[in-house]
Amino acid sequence: MSGRAPRQAHLMIVAGTRPEATKLAPIVLAARRRPSAIRVSLVATGQHREMTRQALGVFGLVPDIDLDIMQERQSLADVTCRSLAGLDGVIREHRPDAVLVQGDTLAVAAGALAAFFQQVPAVHVEAGLRTGNIHDPFPEEMNRRLAGQLCSVHCAPTPRSREHLLREGIPPEAIYITGNTVTDAIQWAAERVREPGALRITPLGSGEPVAFASLGLPDRYVVVTAHRRENIPDRLTRICAALAELAGRPSIGIVFAVHPNPAVREIVQPMLGLVPSVVLIEPPDYLTFAGLMAGCTFLITDSGGVQEEAPALRRPVLVVRETTERPEGVAAGVARLVGTRTEDIVRAATQLLDDPVAYAEMQSHESPYGDGACADRVLDATLHHLGLGPRPKDYVPTH
């Protein structure tokens, strides 16, 4: 034996949006606990610049490189082209050993393609999620399918995701079942979160944070997020109509974290801005949102990440979409796919509010998405592909 220390791997981690930043932050933190084995370059594309920086900042992280690609009301093609050009340049300049992308955004497709052009292996974190409909969610379903063909390492969060990849011809040795790193993030946040009454949130348009307790909401409240492109405008209008109807019930409040997309706000504010018991807020930082989730009765969302986060906090989730690429939560009983018809949303929410048995049944199940050690599995999978470590054991859900 030569006695030489193993080579240090240089990993470039790419985040374009706040959900990516939240799910990638545990990987960055885990990598920094291994300084002799891994060097990290954290790249923000700037697609959601302020929200991404806010999410990273909660974890004490700052991007090493910021491409700042966002311009007002860019098209999907504009964002893709600017992301691709910027990422191609930084990969060419820094020559990492691997590029890590997460999820299903335009940054994922652009990052995987840029790495492919530079012949650098790409690692897809949260690989293998599928709805079976390339237009729903749009454009996310196609983004992740493209990543599936471009990446060399596929970190599938669940066995079901692995099966999707195998059916698409991905070699079994390239697939690692890691769990979803969002469970690492939410466990990290849960250890630091404050009681909901002590939280400070910013009502929409005010610019000034206020104490959550000062809002005067009932003890039972529902947290809402809704922003998906395929839901705008018609489905989001129906979702808001359902929320307005639910807000008319006694002793229930609604907290809607409103995405900054103008197309979302142009619907939400006129429909819900003056409805009693509805509070529209700016997107909170991750710790604050974790606190809101921990204290709420249940959540209504079209977000993928929230479908994974809420079960870790034992909070039921009503998914206001026509399809979901996260059927594990539905199968486990922690989430329910209710669609976007107003009457269906009201019916499902009313059952959770009025039927303690139905509520307890959803609340009682374990999360199927991870165990809080997923970031290390992703790193181990990457190092294994690079020939710098053994193959990690797959994550096995408790169900």
N, C-alpha and C positions, 0 to 999 in steps of 0.2 A: 504493500500500500504506500502511496506517495505521501499521505498525511496532509495533502492540500485541502483547504476548506472548500465546500461546494460553491459553485458559481452563484452569484447573486442574480436573481431574475428581475428584469425591469418590466413592470406591468403598467400599461397606460389604461386608465379607467375613465370612460366617457359618460358624462351625464348631460342630458338636454333639458329635462323637466324636473319639477319637484318630486314626483313619485320615483323617478330614477335616482335622484340624489338621496332620497330616504332609504331606498333599498341597496344602494351602493355604499353608503356611508359605513355600515358595519364591515364591509369588505376592506375598505380603506383602513379602518381602525384595527382590524385583525392583521392586516399586512404590516402595519406600523409596529405591531407587537413582535414582528419577525425581522428586524432590521438587517440581520446578517444574511437572510435568505431572499428578501424581497425589497425592491425599491419601487416606489409608486409615483407616477405622474398623474395627477387628477385634472382632467380636462372638462370644462363646461362649454357647451356649444353656445349658450346664451339664448336658446329658443324661448325659455321662460326665465330670463336672467335673474330678476329680483327674487322670484319665488325659489329658484334653485339655490341661490346664495343664502336665502333665509333658511332653507332646509339643511344645507350643509353646515351653516353657522350653529345650528342647534347642537350638532355633534362636534363643534370646535374645529370644523374643517373650512379651508379656503381653497378655491381652485388654484392650481399651479399655472394653468393656461386658461384664458377666457377668450373664446372666439368672437363673442359679442355679435352674433349673426342676425339678431332679430331686428326687423323693421316693421313699422305699423301696417297691420292688415296684409301681411305677406300671404301669398298663395302656398299651397303645399309644395309646388314645384320650386318656388323661391327658397323656402326653408331647406328643402332637400339639397338643392344646388349649392347654397352657401355653406351648409354643414359639410357636404362632401368635399368641397374645395378646401375648406379650413382644416378638416381632419386629415385629408391627404397630405397637406403641407406639414402638419405637426408630426405625423407618423414618419414622413420622409426625413424630417430634420432630426427627430429624437431616436428613431430606430428601436422601439421597444421590442422585447421578446414576445409579448402578446398584448392584444387590445381587448379589454373587457367592455361589453355593452350589455344593457339590461332592458328586458321587456319588449316593448312593441312600438316605440315612438319612431319618428323620422330620424332621430339621432342614432337609433339602433341600425336601421337600414343603411344610413350613410356611413356610420362607423364600421360596420361589417364590410361594406363595399370598399371603403378606403383602405382598410387593412388588406383585403384581398388584392387590390391593385398594387400594394406595396409588398405583397407576398409575406405578410406578417400574420401568424395565426390569430384568429378572433375567437373569443370565448363568449358564448351567449348565456347570460344569467337569466333564469326564468324561461328556459327554452321549452318548446313543445306545447304551449297553450294553443288551443284551436276551438273555434266555434263551428267550423265547416262551411261558413258563409264568408266569402272574401269581401263582402260589402258591409258586414256587421260583426264587430265594430269596424268603422271606416275611418282612417286607412290602416288601423292597427293590425287587423288580421293579415293583410298582405305584408306589412312590415316584418312581422315575426316569421312569416313563411319565407320571405327573402333571406332573413337572417339564418334560417334553418339550412338553406342551401349554401350560404357563404361562410359560415363559421366552422371551425375545426373542433371546438370543444362545446358540448351542449350540456348545460347544467339544468337538468329537468327538476322542477320542484316536487313532483309526485310521480308515482308509478304510471298513472294515466298519461301524464305528459310524455313519459318515455315511450309508451305504446304508440302515441301519435307520431313521434319521430321515427320509430322503427318502420311504421307503415309507409313513411315517406322515403325510405331507403337510407336513412342515416345509419352508419355502421354502429353496431352495439358497443364496440370498444370506445367510441367517441362520446357516448352518453353516460352521464353521471347523475344519479338521483341525489340531490343535495338538500332538498327542502327549500323553502322560500326565505330569502334573507330578510323579508319584512318582519318575520317572527323575531329575528335578532333585534331589529330596530324597535319593535313595540315592547319587547322585554326590557331593552335599555331605557326606553322612555317611561315604562311603568315604574321602574325603580326611582325615578326622579320626579314623577308627576305630582302635582299638588291637588288638593280637594277642589272640585269644580267651583265652589263658592269663592275661593281665593284666586281664581283665574282672572286674567285681564284680557278682554277681547275688544275689537274695534268695530263698532257698528258701521255698516256700509255708508260711505260718504261723509263720515264725521271726521276721520283722520286722527281722532283722539281715542286711545284705549280707555275703557272703563271697567270697573269690577263686574264680573259676571253676576254676582249676587245683587248688584244694583238694578238689574233688568226687571226684577220682580216676576220672573217666570215661575210657574208651578214647579213643585218638586219633580214631577214627571215631565220629561221633555224628550223630544225626538231630534236627533241630529240628521241633517240632510246635506248631501252634495249631489250635484247633477250638472254635467257639463259636456257630455260626449257629443261629438260632432253629428253623429247619426240621429241624435235625439232633438236636434235643433232644426226648425222651430216647433213643429207640430207636437212631437212627443213631449218636449219640455213644457209646452203650454198645458198639456193634459196633466202632467205631473204637478205643475203649480196649482191647477184647479183642484186636484186632490188634496194638496196641502192646505189650501184655503178652506176646504170643507172640513178637514180634520181639526183645523184651528178653531172651528166653531164649537167643538166639544168642550165641556167644562173641565178644568183642572189638567189641561195638557198644553204644553208649550212646544214651539218648533224653532230650532236654531238652524238656519240655512247659511252655510259657508259658501259664498257666491264667487265663482270663478271670475277672474278679471276679463275674460273674453267678452268684448262688447256685445256680441251676438247673444250671449247668455244674459247679461245684465239688462238688455233691452226687453227681454221677456219677463224676467223675475221681478225687477223693481216695480213696474206698473201693476203686476198681478198681485204681489204680496207685500209691497212696501208699506201699505196702510192697514194691513190686516192685523187686528189685535191678536196677541199671543204668538205672533211670528216675529222673530228677530233676524234680520239679514245682517251678516257680518262679513268683513274682509277675511280672506283665507288666513287662518291663524298659523303660527309656527307649530312645529310638530309636537312639542311638549304640550302646548295648549290644546291642540286638537286631541291628543291622547287623553288629556284630562276631561275634555268634553265627552269623548266616547266612553270613558270609564264611568262617568256620572249619569249618562243618558239611559233611557228606558230601552230604546232600540234605534236603529239607523235605517234611513231610506237613502239609497245611493245608486248611481250608475257607474261608480268608480270600481276598477279592478282591485286596487290596493286596499280599499276599505273592506271589501269582501274578505280579505285575508287578515286584516288587522283586528277587526271587531271580534271575531271568534276567539282570538287570543285573550281578549278581555271579557269573554263570556257575555257578549252583547249580540242579540239577534240582528240579522240584516235582511231587509227587504230590497231586492235587486230590481230596479225599475229599468229593465232592458228586455228585449225580445229573445236574446240569447246570452249565454255566459260561457267564457272559456275557462271558468273555474267551477266546474260541476261538482268537484269534491266537497265543497261546502254545502251544496244542496243535498248531495247524497248523505252527508254526515248529519244533516238536520240543523245546521247552524245558520243557513241562509235559505231564502225562498225566492225563486224567480217569479215575479208577479206581473211582468209586462209593464206597459205604459198606458193602459186604459184607466181613466180616472176612477171608474167604479171598482175596478179590480184592486187598485192601490188602496182605496178607502176601505174596501172589504178586508184586505189582509191586515192593514194597520189596526182596524177596529177589533179584529180577533185578538191581536196581541195586547191591546189595551183592556179588553173586557174579559178575556178568558185566561185566568191564571194558569190553568193546566197547559194550554197551548204555549203560553209564554215560557213556563218552566221547562217544557220539553225542548224548546229551541236553545234555551240558556244552558242546559245541562251538559251538552256535548262538548268533547274536546276539539280543539282546532286540528284539522287534517293537514295543515300547511307547513309545519316545521317545529323544531324543538329549541331554537335559539343558538344552535351550533352550525348554522347553514353557511355563514361566511367562511368559516375555516374549511368546510368541505369544498367550497368553490375554489379557494386558494390551493388546496391540496390537489384538486382535479387539474388545475392549470399547471402546477408544478409537475404533476405526473405526466401530462402531455409533453412538457418540455424536457422530460427525462431527468428531473431533479428531485423525484420523490416517489414513494409507492402509491399505488392506486388507493384512494380512500374508500371506506365502506359506504354503501348506499344508505341514505336516510330511509327508515322504515316507519310509516305512519302508525299510530297506535290503533287505528280502526282496523 
